Amino acid sequence: MTAAGGSAGLSRPVSHPNYVIGPWLVGLMGCELLVLFTGNGLAEIASRVLLLGVPLIGWRRLRLREAYLLCLCAALLTLAFLYDPAPRELVLRGLDRSGFLAAFILLMGLLREGGITSPAVLQCGTYVTQQPPQWRFLAVFLGSHFFSVLINLGSLSLLAPIIQRGVRGDSKQREDLDEIALLRERRQLNALLRGFAWFLLWAPTAVTQAILPTLIPGVDPARVLIIGGLLTVVMLAVSWAEDTLRWWPLRRRLRASGKLPQREELPLPRGALLRLGAVSGLLFGLTLLFTHLGGVLLVAGVMLAAPVVLLVWVFAQQGGAGAGARLVATGRRLAAVTAVGLPSFLREAVSLGAAGFIGTVAAALVPAEQVAAALSVEQMPGWIFLSGLSLFVWLGGLVALSPITTAVFLGSLVTELGAVPADPASIVLAIAAGTAICTLGAPFASGTLMLARASGYSGVELTWKWNLAYTLASMAVLAAVYALLTSGVFI
């Protein structure tokens, strides 16, 4: 088993081990967990120091996007000291939020490291993508959604190669594909991206649900989970309907010509499903346990559960004559996770960390009272207010702002606006829905960029070319849902 690949046949780009960055990131994660569960002051200081050192020790891995975000951080830092009445407190608050988000994405990345070597992931992913044509979109959407809950952004980089392998085999390139194969690949990649995007509405492993409840006071997590889950079902129906209507004429033409492909159904991989179900049960069981014992938010529970689940998951994957051999193999795999796996997430950690700082400081520098008065926020219909939040996140993505940057900005700003025409849970859902819309409709969102790297299609193709009509339809559906939320139907 190599660091770059694994028994599942899935891989990340080959990278040499780095014995500085990996342990440094482990230290950052450990300090953040100590802060969350104990509030230890020394751990808080250490976390800030480690956070500031991440782009310094990993600068060779950074790209233009991270450089742009770090420059924006520096500009806001300067503005904070020039115009904010308490710049030190603001900067420290921004650093704390930045460290939290960086640690969160790294800890969720550990779950991807378990999935990248899991044969069960490959078996279930292959089963999902090889469904008969009439069920394939639904199967990939639901499979992507499930894997996103379990391994977050890793679902895109894990499932995209499986989809393309099923369409292209081992040798064909994009230009070698006929009309039917191109359509099949496009529909599955669409379903993959949409399934990932809408998990942001409710799942405790989503970055939106990690940060927004900590920004907006009075959020009821159960309300967010229930309504977000129901809204996800609605958006699944919208996705399936849009896909069916878009390609129905072509389907009729292929059926009339006898060219409609028929595929033999694969046997259900019960063992693999049971193993992934056990991993999911362990993750959420430990999350609830740690949340209860620590008296913390659900997100802190899932952050502490992630490394425990990785340890158990990796141990369960190892062969060997006995427990001793499996422990040795587990140790080797965990060393590879530290030296290769974690450093591969450095760019995401820097991006999300910068997003937290930018959103926090920018919101504090905006004159909230004047904004609220200019927009007449208190008199604004609730559905327009919520729609505006979702739209603002999307518009931010269109000018290359990370949706999480905009989400943190809005979450921080809303608390300063005074009376608003929506309850806290609805505000969280609207901002989270905005990040989903941004993922589907902006080429620069993190999920879009991840899928673009994994599939070879550009972000413009995945969003504006393939999903613009669907994105606009989704915004209309969201507006109707917001009208229901603010009408008193949902108490």
One Martini backbone bead per residue (centre of mass of N, CA, C, O) as a GRO file, in nm:
protein
  491
    1MET     BB    1   0.092   0.038   0.026
    2THR     BB    2   0.052   0.360  -0.067
    3ALA     BB    3   0.030   0.696  -0.020
    4ALA     BB    4  -0.118   0.754  -0.303
    5GLY     BB    5  -0.286   0.502  -0.246
    6GLY     BB    6  -0.475   0.185  -0.262
    7SER     BB    7  -0.702  -0.077  -0.231
    8ALA     BB    8  -0.929   0.093  -0.391
    9GLY     BB    9  -0.791   0.248  -0.646
   10LEU     BB   10  -0.737   0.524  -0.524
   11SER     BB   11  -0.628   0.876  -0.575
   12ARG     BB   12  -0.369   1.103  -0.552
   13PRO     BB   13  -0.142   1.303  -0.606
   14VAL     BB   14   0.176   1.271  -0.621
   15SER     BB   15   0.374   1.274  -0.312
   16HIS     BB   16   0.599   1.374  -0.099
   17PRO     BB   17   0.707   1.352   0.196
   18ASN     BB   18   0.624   1.558   0.495
   19TYR     BB   19   0.787   1.616   0.822
   20VAL     BB   20   0.656   1.912   0.884
   21ILE     BB   21   0.365   1.972   0.797
   22GLY     BB   22   0.213   1.741   0.924
   23PRO     BB   23   0.278   1.788   1.231
   24TRP     BB   24   0.180   2.080   1.230
   25LEU     BB   25  -0.119   2.008   1.170
   26VAL     BB   26  -0.160   1.830   1.412
   27GLY     BB   27  -0.113   2.055   1.618
   28LEU     BB   28  -0.350   2.232   1.530
   29MET     BB   29  -0.574   2.029   1.584
   30GLY     BB   30  -0.513   1.977   1.883
   31CYS     BB   31  -0.549   2.271   1.984
   32GLU     BB   32  -0.843   2.310   1.890
   33LEU     BB   33  -0.962   2.083   2.062
   34LEU     BB   34  -0.877   2.200   2.333
   35VAL     BB   35  -1.037   2.461   2.307
   36LEU     BB   36  -1.323   2.336   2.268
   37PHE     BB   37  -1.308   2.140   2.544
   38THR     BB   38  -1.135   2.358   2.757
   39GLY     BB   39  -1.022   2.658   2.699
   40ASN     BB   40  -0.723   2.675   2.665
   41GLY     BB   41  -0.495   2.931   2.652
   42LEU     BB   42  -0.237   2.796   2.539
   43ALA     BB   43  -0.377   2.660   2.299
   44GLU     BB   44  -0.468   2.924   2.166
   45ILE     BB   45  -0.188   3.040   2.114
   46ALA     BB   46  -0.072   2.798   1.959
   47SER     BB   47  -0.279   2.805   1.731
   48ARG     BB   48  -0.199   3.082   1.617
   49VAL     BB   49   0.093   3.015   1.552
   50LEU     BB   50   0.040   2.772   1.367
   51LEU     BB   51  -0.134   2.918   1.163
   52LEU     BB   52   0.079   3.133   1.070
   53GLY     BB   53   0.282   2.896   0.972
   54VAL     BB   54   0.152   2.749   0.733
   55PRO     BB   55   0.227   2.940   0.482
   56LEU     BB   56   0.535   2.934   0.543
   57ILE     BB   57   0.593   2.613   0.524
   58GLY     BB   58   0.380   2.595   0.247
   59TRP     BB   59   0.444   2.793  -0.002
   60ARG     BB   60   0.504   2.591  -0.243
   61ARG     BB   61   0.187   2.491  -0.256
   62LEU     BB   62   0.087   2.747  -0.341
   63ARG     BB   63  -0.139   2.963  -0.509
   64LEU     BB   64  -0.305   3.221  -0.639
   65ARG     BB   65  -0.550   3.205  -0.455
   66GLU     BB   66  -0.400   3.213  -0.182
   67ALA     BB   67  -0.251   3.478  -0.234
   68TYR     BB   68  -0.503   3.651  -0.259
   69LEU     BB   69  -0.617   3.595   0.027
   70LEU     BB   70  -0.368   3.692   0.188
   71CYS     BB   71  -0.377   3.982   0.081
   72LEU     BB   72  -0.657   4.042   0.194
   73CYS     BB   73  -0.578   4.002   0.486
   74ALA     BB   74  -0.367   4.231   0.496
   75ALA     BB   75  -0.562   4.460   0.422
   76LEU     BB   76  -0.758   4.417   0.665
   77LEU     BB   77  -0.551   4.455   0.884
   78THR     BB   78  -0.492   4.749   0.820
   79LEU     BB   79  -0.785   4.855   0.849
   80ALA     BB   80  -0.826   4.774   1.142
   81PHE     BB   81  -0.595   4.967   1.256
   82LEU     BB   82  -0.729   5.231   1.130
   83TYR     BB   83  -1.072   5.187   1.206
   84ASP     BB   84  -1.080   5.021   1.456
   85PRO     BB   85  -1.129   5.049   1.802
   86ALA     BB   86  -1.049   4.713   1.834
   87PRO     BB   87  -0.813   4.551   1.669
   88ARG     BB   88  -0.705   4.319   1.843
   89GLU     BB   89  -0.973   4.171   1.895
   90LEU     BB   90  -1.045   4.131   1.597
   91VAL     BB   91  -0.796   3.969   1.508
   92LEU     BB   92  -0.829   3.738   1.711
   93ARG     BB   93  -1.106   3.652   1.613
   94GLY     BB   94  -1.013   3.586   1.327
   95LEU     BB   95  -0.800   3.372   1.405
   96ASP     BB   96  -0.990   3.178   1.550
   97ARG     BB   97  -1.171   3.123   1.306
   98SER     BB   98  -0.948   3.027   1.120
   99GLY     BB   99  -0.847   2.785   1.292
  100PHE     BB  100  -1.114   2.634   1.296
  101LEU     BB  101  -1.145   2.589   0.986
  102ALA     BB  102  -0.877   2.451   0.933
  103ALA     BB  103  -0.923   2.214   1.131
  104PHE     BB  104  -1.181   2.107   1.009
  105ILE     BB  105  -1.078   2.029   0.721
  106LEU     BB  106  -0.859   1.838   0.827
  107LEU     BB  107  -1.041   1.642   0.987
  108MET     BB  108  -1.216   1.570   0.738
  109GLY     BB  109  -0.970   1.462   0.575
  110LEU     BB  110  -0.935   1.200   0.737
  111LEU     BB  111  -1.179   1.057   0.610
  112ARG     BB  112  -1.059   1.041   0.328
  113GLU     BB  113  -0.819   0.860   0.410
  114GLY     BB  114  -1.005   0.621   0.465
  115GLY     BB  115  -1.147   0.610   0.176
  116ILE     BB  116  -0.893   0.576  -0.023
  117THR     BB  117  -0.853   0.255   0.110
  118SER     BB  118  -1.152   0.159   0.052
  119PRO     BB  119  -1.322  -0.099  -0.090
  120ALA     BB  120  -1.615  -0.006  -0.024
  121VAL     BB  121  -1.609   0.256  -0.184
  122LEU     BB  122  -1.562   0.130  -0.463
  123GLN     BB  123  -1.805  -0.061  -0.471
  124CYS     BB  124  -2.027   0.155  -0.425
  125GLY     BB  125  -1.945   0.349  -0.651
  126THR     BB  126  -1.981   0.147  -0.883
  127TYR     BB  127  -2.276   0.079  -0.835
  128VAL     BB  128  -2.391   0.364  -0.872
  129THR     BB  129  -2.261   0.421  -1.172
  130GLN     BB  130  -2.407   0.129  -1.291
  131GLN     BB  131  -2.679   0.207  -1.338
  132PRO     BB  132  -2.947   0.240  -1.487
  133PRO     BB  133  -3.044   0.508  -1.667
  134GLN     BB  134  -3.319   0.575  -1.500
  135TRP     BB  135  -3.130   0.572  -1.207
  136ARG     BB  136  -2.848   0.715  -1.212
  137PHE     BB  137  -2.889   1.003  -1.112
  138LEU     BB  138  -3.005   0.930  -0.836
  139ALA     BB  139  -2.770   0.751  -0.741
  140VAL     BB  140  -2.543   0.965  -0.757
  141PHE     BB  141  -2.664   1.177  -0.578
  142LEU     BB  142  -2.691   0.997  -0.323
  143GLY     BB  143  -2.398   0.902  -0.315
  144SER     BB  144  -2.271   1.182  -0.292
  145HIS     BB  145  -2.417   1.265  -0.036
  146PHE     BB  146  -2.311   1.043   0.147
  147PHE     BB  147  -2.005   1.087   0.101
  148SER     BB  148  -2.006   1.383   0.198
  149VAL     BB  149  -2.082   1.325   0.490
  150LEU     BB  150  -1.827   1.139   0.534
  151ILE     BB  151  -1.582   1.300   0.321
  152ASN     BB  152  -1.667   1.538   0.174
  153LEU     BB  153  -1.467   1.654  -0.075
  154GLY     BB  154  -1.374   1.357  -0.137
  155SER     BB  155  -1.616   1.268  -0.315
  156LEU     BB  156  -1.520   1.399  -0.581
  157SER     BB  157  -1.230   1.262  -0.607
  158LEU     BB  158  -1.348   0.965  -0.591
  159LEU     BB  159  -1.599   0.953  -0.805
  160ALA     BB  160  -1.504   1.069  -1.075
  161PRO     BB  161  -1.315   0.831  -1.166
  162ILE     BB  162  -1.538   0.617  -1.162
  163ILE     BB  163  -1.716   0.740  -1.376
  164GLN     BB  164  -1.496   0.756  -1.605
  165ARG     BB  165  -1.427   0.457  -1.607
  166GLY     BB  166  -1.717   0.359  -1.686
  167VAL     BB  167  -1.713   0.519  -1.965
  168ARG     BB  168  -1.390   0.485  -2.078
  169GLY     BB  169  -1.218   0.317  -1.922
  170ASP     BB  170  -0.856   0.284  -1.968
  171SER     BB  171  -0.817   0.469  -2.264
  172LYS     BB  172  -1.014   0.680  -2.308
  173GLN     BB  173  -1.094   0.991  -2.428
  174ARG     BB  174  -1.293   1.252  -2.473
  175GLU     BB  175  -1.262   1.255  -2.797
  176ASP     BB  176  -1.362   0.935  -2.814
  177LEU     BB  177  -1.648   1.007  -2.756
  178ASP     BB  178  -1.968   0.977  -2.785
  179GLU     BB  179  -2.272   1.107  -2.732
  180ILE     BB  180  -2.361   0.907  -2.511
  181ALA     BB  181  -2.106   0.916  -2.333
  182LEU     BB  182  -2.104   1.220  -2.280
  183LEU     BB  183  -2.381   1.229  -2.146
  184ARG     BB  184  -2.328   1.030  -1.921
  185GLU     BB  185  -2.099   1.189  -1.790
  186ARG     BB  186  -2.245   1.457  -1.743
  187ARG     BB  187  -2.479   1.357  -1.563
  188GLN     BB  188  -2.301   1.240  -1.337
  189LEU     BB  189  -2.144   1.500  -1.267
  190ASN     BB  190  -2.392   1.660  -1.194
  191ALA     BB  191  -2.493   1.475  -0.967
  192LEU     BB  192  -2.239   1.497  -0.797
  193LEU     BB  193  -2.244   1.808  -0.747
  194ARG     BB  194  -2.534   1.823  -0.628
  195GLY     BB  195  -2.502   1.627  -0.393
  196PHE     BB  196  -2.284   1.798  -0.257
  197ALA     BB  197  -2.415   2.081  -0.231
  198TRP     BB  198  -2.676   1.989  -0.044
  199PHE     BB  199  -2.516   1.902   0.217
  200LEU     BB  200  -2.476   2.202   0.326
  201LEU     BB  201  -2.763   2.232   0.474
  202TRP     BB  202  -2.715   1.988   0.730
  203ALA     BB  203  -2.443   1.868   0.776
  204PRO     BB  204  -2.202   1.836   1.032
  205THR     BB  205  -1.958   1.800   0.802
  206ALA     BB  206  -2.014   2.081   0.713
  207VAL     BB  207  -1.885   2.396   0.701
  208THR     BB  208  -2.147   2.553   0.741
  209GLN     BB  209  -2.232   2.394   1.009
  210ALA     BB  210  -1.970   2.476   1.162
  211ILE     BB  211  -1.997   2.809   1.151
  212LEU     BB  212  -2.284   2.947   1.161
  213PRO     BB  213  -2.380   2.872   1.460
  214THR     BB  214  -2.130   3.049   1.579
  215LEU     BB  215  -2.241   3.339   1.464
  216ILE     BB  216  -2.553   3.280   1.531
  217PRO     BB  217  -2.769   3.342   1.756
  218GLY     BB  218  -3.021   3.099   1.837
  219VAL     BB  219  -2.968   2.832   1.709
  220ASP     BB  220  -3.145   2.543   1.594
  221PRO     BB  221  -3.017   2.247   1.504
  222ALA     BB  222  -3.273   2.077   1.454
  223ARG     BB  223  -3.408   2.269   1.255
  224VAL     BB  224  -3.186   2.267   1.045
  225LEU     BB  225  -3.182   1.962   0.992
  226ILE     BB  226  -3.478   1.920   0.909
  227ILE     BB  227  -3.518   2.143   0.694
  228GLY     BB  228  -3.261   2.078   0.533
  229GLY     BB  229  -3.347   1.789   0.461
  230LEU     BB  230  -3.611   1.863   0.313
  231LEU     BB  231  -3.477   2.053   0.105
  232THR     BB  232  -3.302   1.835  -0.024
  233VAL     BB  233  -3.537   1.672  -0.139
  234VAL     BB  234  -3.642   1.895  -0.318
  235MET     BB  235  -3.371   1.929  -0.483
  236LEU     BB  236  -3.375   1.647  -0.594
  237ALA     BB  237  -3.636   1.678  -0.757
  238VAL     BB  238  -3.537   1.913  -0.929
  239SER     BB  239  -3.292   1.770  -1.052
  240TRP     BB  240  -3.440   1.533  -1.185
  241ALA     BB  241  -3.638   1.700  -1.355
  242GLU     BB  242  -3.431   1.862  -1.518
  243ASP     BB  243  -3.286   1.620  -1.644
  244THR     BB  244  -3.531   1.487  -1.780
  245LEU     BB  245  -3.626   1.731  -1.956
  246ARG     BB  246  -3.362   1.794  -2.107
  247TRP     BB  247  -3.330   1.464  -2.219
  248TRP     BB  248  -3.595   1.357  -2.347
  249PRO     BB  249  -3.562   1.392  -2.658
  250LEU     BB  250  -3.311   1.212  -2.679
  251ARG     BB  251  -3.437   0.958  -2.562
  252ARG     BB  252  -3.651   0.924  -2.780
  253ARG     BB  253  -3.458   0.902  -3.020
  254LEU     BB  254  -3.300   0.652  -2.916
  255ARG     BB  255  -3.544   0.465  -2.891
  256ALA     BB  256  -3.639   0.481  -3.192
  257SER     BB  257  -3.337   0.379  -3.293
  258GLY     BB  258  -3.220   0.160  -3.077
  259LYS     BB  259  -2.978   0.324  -2.889
  260LEU     BB  260  -3.059   0.261  -2.611
  261PRO     BB  261  -2.903   0.186  -2.336
  262GLN     BB  262  -2.839  -0.134  -2.174
  263ARG     BB  263  -2.804  -0.236  -1.836
  264GLU     BB  264  -2.681  -0.443  -1.611
  265GLU     BB  265  -2.746  -0.525  -1.307
  266LEU     BB  266  -2.600  -0.510  -1.009
  267PRO     BB  267  -2.511  -0.638  -0.732
  268LEU     BB  268  -2.555  -0.589  -0.412
  269PRO     BB  269  -2.314  -0.452  -0.178
  270ARG     BB  270  -2.367  -0.546   0.128
  271GLY     BB  271  -2.096  -0.547   0.273
  272ALA     BB  272  -2.010  -0.257   0.199
  273LEU     BB  273  -2.259  -0.116   0.317
  274LEU     BB  274  -2.217  -0.215   0.608
  275ARG     BB  275  -1.938  -0.086   0.649
  276LEU     BB  276  -2.027   0.209   0.593
  277GLY     BB  277  -2.248   0.209   0.806
  278ALA     BB  278  -2.056   0.167   1.044
  279VAL     BB  279  -1.892   0.423   1.004
  280SER     BB  280  -2.128   0.619   1.028
  281GLY     BB  281  -2.222   0.528   1.308
  282LEU     BB  282  -1.960   0.595   1.451
  283LEU     BB  283  -1.945   0.895   1.387
  284PHE     BB  284  -2.230   0.979   1.510
  285GLY     BB  285  -2.200   0.850   1.786
  286LEU     BB  286  -1.943   1.004   1.875
  287THR     BB  287  -2.055   1.283   1.836
  288LEU     BB  288  -2.278   1.266   2.051
  289LEU     BB  289  -2.097   1.188   2.286
  290PHE     BB  290  -1.898   1.434   2.281
  291THR     BB  291  -2.116   1.649   2.302
  292HIS     BB  292  -2.225   1.560   2.577
  293LEU     BB  293  -1.961   1.544   2.749
  294GLY     BB  294  -1.853   1.847   2.657
  295GLY     BB  295  -2.073   2.067   2.604
  296VAL     BB  296  -2.099   2.101   2.285
  297LEU     BB  297  -2.105   2.136   1.975
  298LEU     BB  298  -2.150   1.930   1.713
  299VAL     BB  299  -1.888   2.004   1.560
  300ALA     BB  300  -1.691   1.921   1.784
  301GLY     BB  301  -1.769   1.624   1.786
  302VAL     BB  302  -1.685   1.561   1.488
  303MET     BB  303  -1.388   1.644   1.518
  304LEU     BB  304  -1.314   1.424   1.734
  305ALA     BB  305  -1.422   1.171   1.577
  306ALA     BB  306  -1.245   1.152   1.320
  307PRO     BB  307  -0.973   1.022   1.429
  308VAL     BB  308  -1.110   0.770   1.544
  309VAL     BB  309  -1.229   0.664   1.281
  310LEU     BB  310  -0.968   0.637   1.129
  311LEU     BB  311  -0.838   0.426   1.311
  312VAL     BB  312  -1.056   0.208   1.276
  313TRP     BB  313  -1.067   0.198   0.966
  314VAL     BB  314  -0.773   0.123   0.913
  315PHE     BB  315  -0.763  -0.132   1.086
  316ALA     BB  316  -0.995  -0.283   0.923
  317GLN     BB  317  -0.815  -0.288   0.643
  318GLN     BB  318  -0.614  -0.480   0.761
  319GLY     BB  319  -0.404  -0.724   0.726
  320GLY     BB  320  -0.329  -1.037   0.889
  321ALA     BB  321  -0.270  -1.270   1.139
  322GLY     BB  322  -0.293  -1.029   1.354
  323ALA     BB  323  -0.301  -0.767   1.565
  324GLY     BB  324  -0.004  -0.686   1.537
  325ALA     BB  325   0.007  -0.657   1.227
  326ARG     BB  326  -0.222  -0.447   1.214
  327LEU     BB  327  -0.084  -0.230   1.385
  328VAL     BB  328   0.158  -0.187   1.203
  329ALA     BB  329  -0.003  -0.111   0.948
  330THR     BB  330  -0.151   0.126   1.078
  331GLY     BB  331   0.100   0.293   1.145
  332ARG     BB  332   0.191   0.331   0.852
  333ARG     BB  333  -0.065   0.471   0.750
  334LEU     BB  334  -0.060   0.712   0.953
  335ALA     BB  335   0.213   0.817   0.856
  336ALA     BB  336   0.112   0.879   0.568
  337VAL     BB  337  -0.105   1.078   0.648
  338THR     BB  338   0.092   1.283   0.776
  339ALA     BB  339   0.310   1.310   0.528
  340VAL     BB  340   0.076   1.323   0.281
  341GLY     BB  341  -0.224   1.382   0.335
  342LEU     BB  342  -0.221   1.652   0.492
  343PRO     BB  343  -0.049   1.825   0.292
  344SER     BB  344  -0.276   1.806   0.064
  345PHE     BB  345  -0.460   2.021   0.257
  346LEU     BB  346  -0.325   2.302   0.271
  347ARG     BB  347  -0.487   2.479   0.075
  348GLU     BB  348  -0.760   2.445   0.218
  349ALA     BB  349  -0.668   2.560   0.492
  350VAL     BB  350  -0.589   2.840   0.388
  351SER     BB  351  -0.857   2.919   0.255
  352LEU     BB  352  -1.041   2.887   0.506
  353GLY     BB  353  -0.881   3.061   0.698
  354ALA     BB  354  -0.905   3.319   0.528
  355ALA     BB  355  -1.213   3.328   0.521
  356GLY     BB  356  -1.252   3.374   0.824
  357PHE     BB  357  -1.096   3.641   0.843
  358ILE     BB  358  -1.235   3.807   0.626
  359GLY     BB  359  -1.528   3.787   0.723
  360THR     BB  360  -1.486   3.905   1.008
  361VAL     BB  361  -1.344   4.179   0.946
  362ALA     BB  362  -1.534   4.293   0.729
  363ALA     BB  363  -1.792   4.300   0.904
  364ALA     BB  364  -1.672   4.501   1.120
  365LEU     BB  365  -1.618   4.742   0.899
  366VAL     BB  366  -1.907   4.754   0.852
  367PRO     BB  367  -2.186   4.971   0.862
  368ALA     BB  368  -2.458   4.823   0.979
  369GLU     BB  369  -2.669   5.045   1.039
  370GLN     BB  370  -2.661   5.179   0.759
  371VAL     BB  371  -2.737   4.930   0.599
  372ALA     BB  372  -3.010   4.872   0.734
  373ALA     BB  373  -3.134   5.150   0.663
  374ALA     BB  374  -3.095   5.146   0.351
  375LEU     BB  375  -3.261   4.855   0.325
  376SER     BB  376  -3.490   4.811   0.526
  377VAL     BB  377  -3.480   4.536   0.685
  378GLU     BB  378  -3.723   4.530   0.890
  379GLN     BB  379  -3.942   4.576   0.636
  380MET     BB  380  -3.862   4.331   0.498
  381PRO     BB  381  -3.933   4.066   0.348
  382GLY     BB  382  -3.828   3.758   0.435
  383TRP     BB  383  -3.782   3.628   0.150
  384ILE     BB  384  -3.599   3.855   0.045
  385PHE     BB  385  -3.381   3.840   0.256
  386LEU     BB  386  -3.302   3.539   0.208
  387SER     BB  387  -3.249   3.562  -0.096
  388GLY     BB  388  -3.022   3.772  -0.065
  389LEU     BB  389  -2.822   3.590   0.078
  390SER     BB  390  -2.792   3.378  -0.145
  391LEU     BB  391  -2.716   3.575  -0.374
  392PHE     BB  392  -2.460   3.697  -0.245
  393VAL     BB  393  -2.291   3.440  -0.248
  394TRP     BB  394  -2.298   3.401  -0.553
  395LEU     BB  395  -2.176   3.676  -0.635
  396GLY     BB  396  -1.909   3.629  -0.492
  397GLY     BB  397  -1.825   3.386  -0.672
  398LEU     BB  398  -1.817   3.555  -0.947
  399VAL     BB  399  -1.556   3.723  -0.797
  400ALA     BB  400  -1.376   3.490  -0.645
  401LEU     BB  401  -1.526   3.428  -0.387
  402SER     BB  402  -1.556   3.246  -0.135
  403PRO     BB  403  -1.838   3.117   0.008
  404ILE     BB  404  -1.719   3.121   0.297
  405THR     BB  405  -1.646   3.412   0.312
  406THR     BB  406  -1.936   3.516   0.269
  407ALA     BB  407  -2.067   3.356   0.500
  408VAL     BB  408  -1.905   3.483   0.731
  409PHE     BB  409  -1.981   3.771   0.671
  410LEU     BB  410  -2.290   3.740   0.701
  411GLY     BB  411  -2.296   3.610   0.984
  412SER     BB  412  -2.160   3.860   1.118
  413LEU     BB  413  -2.351   4.091   1.011
  414VAL     BB  414  -2.638   4.009   1.107
  415THR     BB  415  -2.578   4.063   1.418
  416GLU     BB  416  -2.556   4.394   1.345
  417LEU     BB  417  -2.854   4.478   1.221
  418GLY     BB  418  -3.061   4.370   1.413
  419ALA     BB  419  -3.360   4.362   1.307
  420VAL     BB  420  -3.500   4.073   1.148
  421PRO     BB  421  -3.720   3.884   0.907
  422ALA     BB  422  -3.575   3.629   1.068
  423ASP     BB  423  -3.468   3.342   1.178
  424PRO     BB  424  -3.176   3.187   1.251
  425ALA     BB  425  -3.223   2.920   1.093
  426SER     BB  426  -3.300   3.054   0.821
  427ILE     BB  427  -3.034   3.202   0.784
  428VAL     BB  428  -2.854   2.957   0.770
  429LEU     BB  429  -2.998   2.825   0.527
  430ALA     BB  430  -2.956   3.058   0.325
  431ILE     BB  431  -2.647   3.058   0.329
  432ALA     BB  432  -2.606   2.760   0.264
  433ALA     BB  433  -2.761   2.774  -0.006
  434GLY     BB  434  -2.562   2.974  -0.131
  435THR     BB  435  -2.323   2.774  -0.140
  436ALA     BB  436  -2.464   2.575  -0.327
  437ILE     BB  437  -2.515   2.770  -0.561
  438CYS     BB  438  -2.215   2.843  -0.597
  439THR     BB  439  -2.119   2.556  -0.669
  440LEU     BB  440  -2.316   2.551  -0.935
  441GLY     BB  441  -2.258   2.886  -1.041
  442ALA     BB  442  -1.933   2.890  -0.973
  443PRO     BB  443  -1.602   2.837  -1.081
  444PHE     BB  444  -1.455   2.912  -0.771
  445ALA     BB  445  -1.545   2.696  -0.610
  446SER     BB  446  -1.427   2.440  -0.431
  447GLY     BB  447  -1.595   2.207  -0.553
  448THR     BB  448  -1.549   2.281  -0.849
  449LEU     BB  449  -1.239   2.265  -0.848
  450MET     BB  450  -1.222   1.971  -0.760
  451LEU     BB  451  -1.379   1.851  -1.004
  452ALA     BB  452  -1.202   1.969  -1.225
  453ARG     BB  453  -0.943   1.817  -1.141
  454ALA     BB  454  -1.073   1.522  -1.154
  455SER     BB  455  -1.211   1.545  -1.466
  456GLY     BB  456  -1.111   1.799  -1.681
  457TYR     BB  457  -1.317   2.002  -1.642
  458SER     BB  458  -1.432   2.304  -1.633
  459GLY     BB  459  -1.585   2.534  -1.436
  460VAL     BB  460  -1.761   2.652  -1.664
  461GLU     BB  461  -1.890   2.388  -1.755
  462LEU     BB  462  -2.009   2.294  -1.470
  463THR     BB  463  -2.182   2.565  -1.451
  464TRP     BB  464  -2.273   2.761  -1.689
  465LYS     BB  465  -2.322   2.535  -1.906
  466TRP     BB  466  -2.479   2.304  -1.721
  467ASN     BB  467  -2.619   2.490  -1.450
  468LEU     BB  468  -2.774   2.760  -1.490
  469ALA     BB  469  -3.073   2.681  -1.511
  470TYR     BB  470  -3.076   2.525  -1.244
  471THR     BB  471  -2.992   2.759  -1.061
  472LEU     BB  472  -3.236   2.942  -1.121
  473ALA     BB  473  -3.449   2.735  -1.031
  474SER     BB  474  -3.345   2.710  -0.739
  475MET     BB  475  -3.393   3.004  -0.657
  476ALA     BB  476  -3.701   2.991  -0.693
  477VAL     BB  477  -3.751   2.766  -0.488
  478LEU     BB  478  -3.626   2.908  -0.245
  479ALA     BB  479  -3.820   3.146  -0.236
  480ALA     BB  480  -4.068   2.970  -0.170
  481VAL     BB  481  -3.954   2.852   0.093
  482TYR     BB  482  -3.912   3.123   0.238
  483ALA     BB  483  -4.208   3.198   0.243
  484LEU     BB  484  -4.284   2.966   0.431
  485LEU     BB  485  -4.089   3.022   0.670
  486THR     BB  486  -4.217   3.334   0.707
  487SER     BB  487  -4.538   3.244   0.751
  488GLY     BB  488  -4.559   3.006   0.994
  489VAL     BB  489  -4.561   2.703   0.913
  490PHE     BB  490  -4.282   2.694   1.059
  491ILE     BB  491  -4.214   2.667   1.412
   0.00000   0.00000   0.00000
